[in-house]
Amino acid sequence: MQAMLLSAGAGIGAMALGAVISAVLMKRAGEKSAKTTCWLLSFAAGIMTSVVCFGLMPEALELLGEETGEIAGAATAIGGLVLGVVVVLVLNRIVDKITELRNGDLKVHHTHEGLYHQDALLRNRSKMLRSGIIMLTAIGLHNIPEGIAIGAGGSHEAQLGAIIALMIALHNIPEGMAVATPLLAGGMSKLKAVLWTALVGALTIVGAGLGVLIGGVSDFAVALSLAAAGGAMLYVVFGEIIPQSVVMTKSRAAPLITLFGVIVGFAITLID
């Protein structure tokens, strides 16, 4: 039950908060608001990197080491990371196929505009709305492994689940902004944009349920799920958020903000 509540806060609560921030602050879509969102996402990317490197993977290695030995455990952890990356790649490919337009001018991950769907699309109202809908689908898929991390981590140790949930919540606030911004710019009402964004955040609860079920199987299953969730998160960070932030801001500010996020995330993991 605790894992489900934590995932609800990290998913629904944090993403809804991000949508509310966009609804309050954004009077119109533009380069400035897009850059601000990218900087926030860059910070969140650093947070997510920390939760993987200093939270998920050490726990996975410890559990796997106890179950299979250090060498086999390390190999299994790496395999879990790769599995997570592959799963997200496949899911993204599915989204690409579903959302590909007939004229081929918008594919979710085939152009830099498609990584977070906010660049050239900002100039076209109808494309902004379509972009927001695509964002809902893509972010929803990404929220499931985040929920798995909360559920699996919490089933192993309550404190670990709470720390993971906190970091994911920090990540989901700017992500909620990234989802709501194109919806608002496309003409959707503020209330609907917030509700749809919160609904996408609810998929984190689905992932948490899966994580709890996995956690009830064995410590090996918990460790493998933590590693796989880590791989999925790292793909989102290095395959989507950071490249798009660099493209949008056209400066070194985004990577520096990401590094700052890593430091902040590391400090959070030191909390006993």
N, C-alpha and C positions, 0 to 999 in steps of 0.2 A: 504493500500500500504506500509506503514512504517513497519508493522509487517512482510510482505512478504520479504521486503528488509533485515530486521534484521535476519530473518530465513535463507535467502540465505547466508548472511555473516557467521552466526554461523554454518550452515551446510556445504554448498559447500566450502566456503572460508577456514574455520578452518580445515576441514578434508583434503582438498587438500594440505594445508600447512603442516599438519602432514605427508602426503604421500611424499611431496617434501623433508622434513627433513630426512625421512627414505631413500629416493633415493640417497640423497647426502652423508649421513653419513654411511650407511650400505654397507660395501663391501662384507660381508657374514653373514649369520644367525649364531648366536651362543649364548651361555649362557649370555655373557656380554650384548649384545644388547637386549636380552629378559628381563633381569633384569632391564635395564634402562627403557624400555617401561613400565614394571610393576610399577616402582617407579613413573613415570610420570602419569600413570593411577591411582595410589594411591592418588596422589595430586589432580587429577581431581575428584576422588571420594569424597574427602573432600569438594571440591568446590560444587559438586552436592548436597551433604548433606546440605550444607548451603543454597543453593537456595530453597530447599524444606522447611527446618525448619524456615528460617528467611525471606523468600520471598513468596513462594507459599501459605503455610499454614496460616500465619497471614492474608493474603489478603482473602483467602477462608473463614476463621473464621469470619472475619469482615463482609463480604458480607452475609454469611449465618445467622449471628446473626441479621442483619438488616431485613432479609427476614422472618426468622422462630423463632427467639429468640435464646438466648445463648445456652441453653441445647440442643434443637433440632438441632441447627446449628453445635454444636460440634459433635453430633452423626452423622449428615450427612457428615461432613468432614472426620470423621473416616471411614464411609462407602465408601467415595470416595477413600481414601487411599487403602482400601482393594480391591476395584474394580480395581484400577490400577495394584496392585500386581497380581490379578487373571488374568487380561487380558494379562500381559506379560508372566505369567506362561503358559497360553494356547498357546500363540504365540511361545514360546520356545519349547513347546511340538510338535507343528506343524513342526518347523524347525528340531527337532530331528527325526521325522518320515520321512521327506523328504530327509534328508542327511545321514541317517543311512546306513552304508555299509553292504553288504551281509555277510561278515565274522564277522561283529559285533565288529571290533576293533576300531571304532571311532564313538562316539555319542556325540553330541554337549555339552550336559550338564550332562552326566551320569558319567563322570570321571573328575578328576582334570585337566587332559590334555585338556578336552573339554571346560572348562569354558572360556578360552580365546585362546584355540587351539594353544598353542605355545611351549609346553614342550617337550615331547618325539618326537613330530612331527618335531622338528628342525633337526633331524638326517636323514630325508628322504625327498628328493627333491619333489617327486610326491605327497607325503602326505602334504608337505608344501603348494603346489599350491592348492590342494583340501581344505586344511585348510583355506587358504585365501578366497576361494570362499564361504565357509561356513560362514566365518567372515562377508563377504559382505552382506549375507542374514540376519544374526543375528543382526548386527549393523544397517542395514537398518530398520528393524522392531523397534528397540529401538529408532531410530531417530524420528519416527512419534509422540510419546507422548511428546518428547522434543519440537517439532514444535507446538503441541497443546498448550503447556504451553506458548510459545512465543506469539502465536496468541490470545489466550484467555486473557493473562495478558495484552498484548498491547491494545486490544480492550477495556479493563477496564481503563487502565491508561498507557499512552505512556512511562512514565519513568519506570514503572514496567516491561513492555515488553523489554525495552532496557537493564535493569539490568539482566533479565533472559537470554536474548540473549548473553550478555557478558559472563556470567558464563557458559552457554552451549558451547560457542566458546572455552573457556579455557579447557573445558572437551573434546571437539571434536578434538583438536590438537593431544594429545597423542592417542586418539582413532583412528585417521587417520593413525598414525604410526603403531598401532596394526593391522590395516587392511592391510596396504601396505607391512609390513615386510614379512609375509609369501608369498605374491604374488611375491615379488622380489626374495625371496629365492627359490621359485619354478620355476624361470626362466622367469617370465613375464617381458617385457621391462619396463623401468622406466616410459615412457610416458603413456603406457597402465595402469600401476598400479596407477598412479596419476589420470588419467581420470576416472577409475572405482571407485576409492575411492571418488572422487568428486561427481560422479553420485549417490552414496549411500547417500552422504550428502544432495543431492537434495530432498530426502524424507522428510527432515525437513520442506521444503516449503509446501509439501502436508499436513503435520500435522498443519502448521501454518494456511493454508487455512481452515482446519476443525475448528481450534480454533477460527478464526474470525467469521465463521458461527455460532458457538456455542455462541460466545460472543454477537451476534446480537439477540439472543433469549431472554435472561433475565439475571439479575445478579445472580440468583440462578444457571443457567446453567453455567455461567462463573466460579462460585465458585466450583461447582462440577467437572468441567473439570480440574481446577487447582489442586484440591485434587487428582483426578485420575492420572494426569500426575506426581504428586509428588510420589504417590505410585509406579508407574512404574519406576521412577528414583531410588527410594530407593531400589527396588528389584535388579536393575542392580548393584548398589553400593555394597549392603551387600550380595547379592546372587551370584555375579560373580566376580567383580573386586577385592574386598578385599580378599576373599578366595584364588583366583588364585595368587595374589601378595604375600601372605604369603607362599604359596607352592613354588613359583618360587624363591623367595629371601631367604627363610629359615632363616629369621631373624625378629626382631621387627621393622626394619627400615620402612617397608611398612605401618603398622598401625600408626607409629609416623608421617610419611609424610602425611597420611590421616588427622590426627588431625591438622597438620599445614595447610592443605588445607581448613579445616573447619574454622580455624581462619581467613585465608585470605578471604574466601568467606563471612564470617560475616562482615569483614571490608568493603567489596564491597557493601553489602546491606545497610550500614550506609550512603552511598553517597546520598546526597539530590538532 
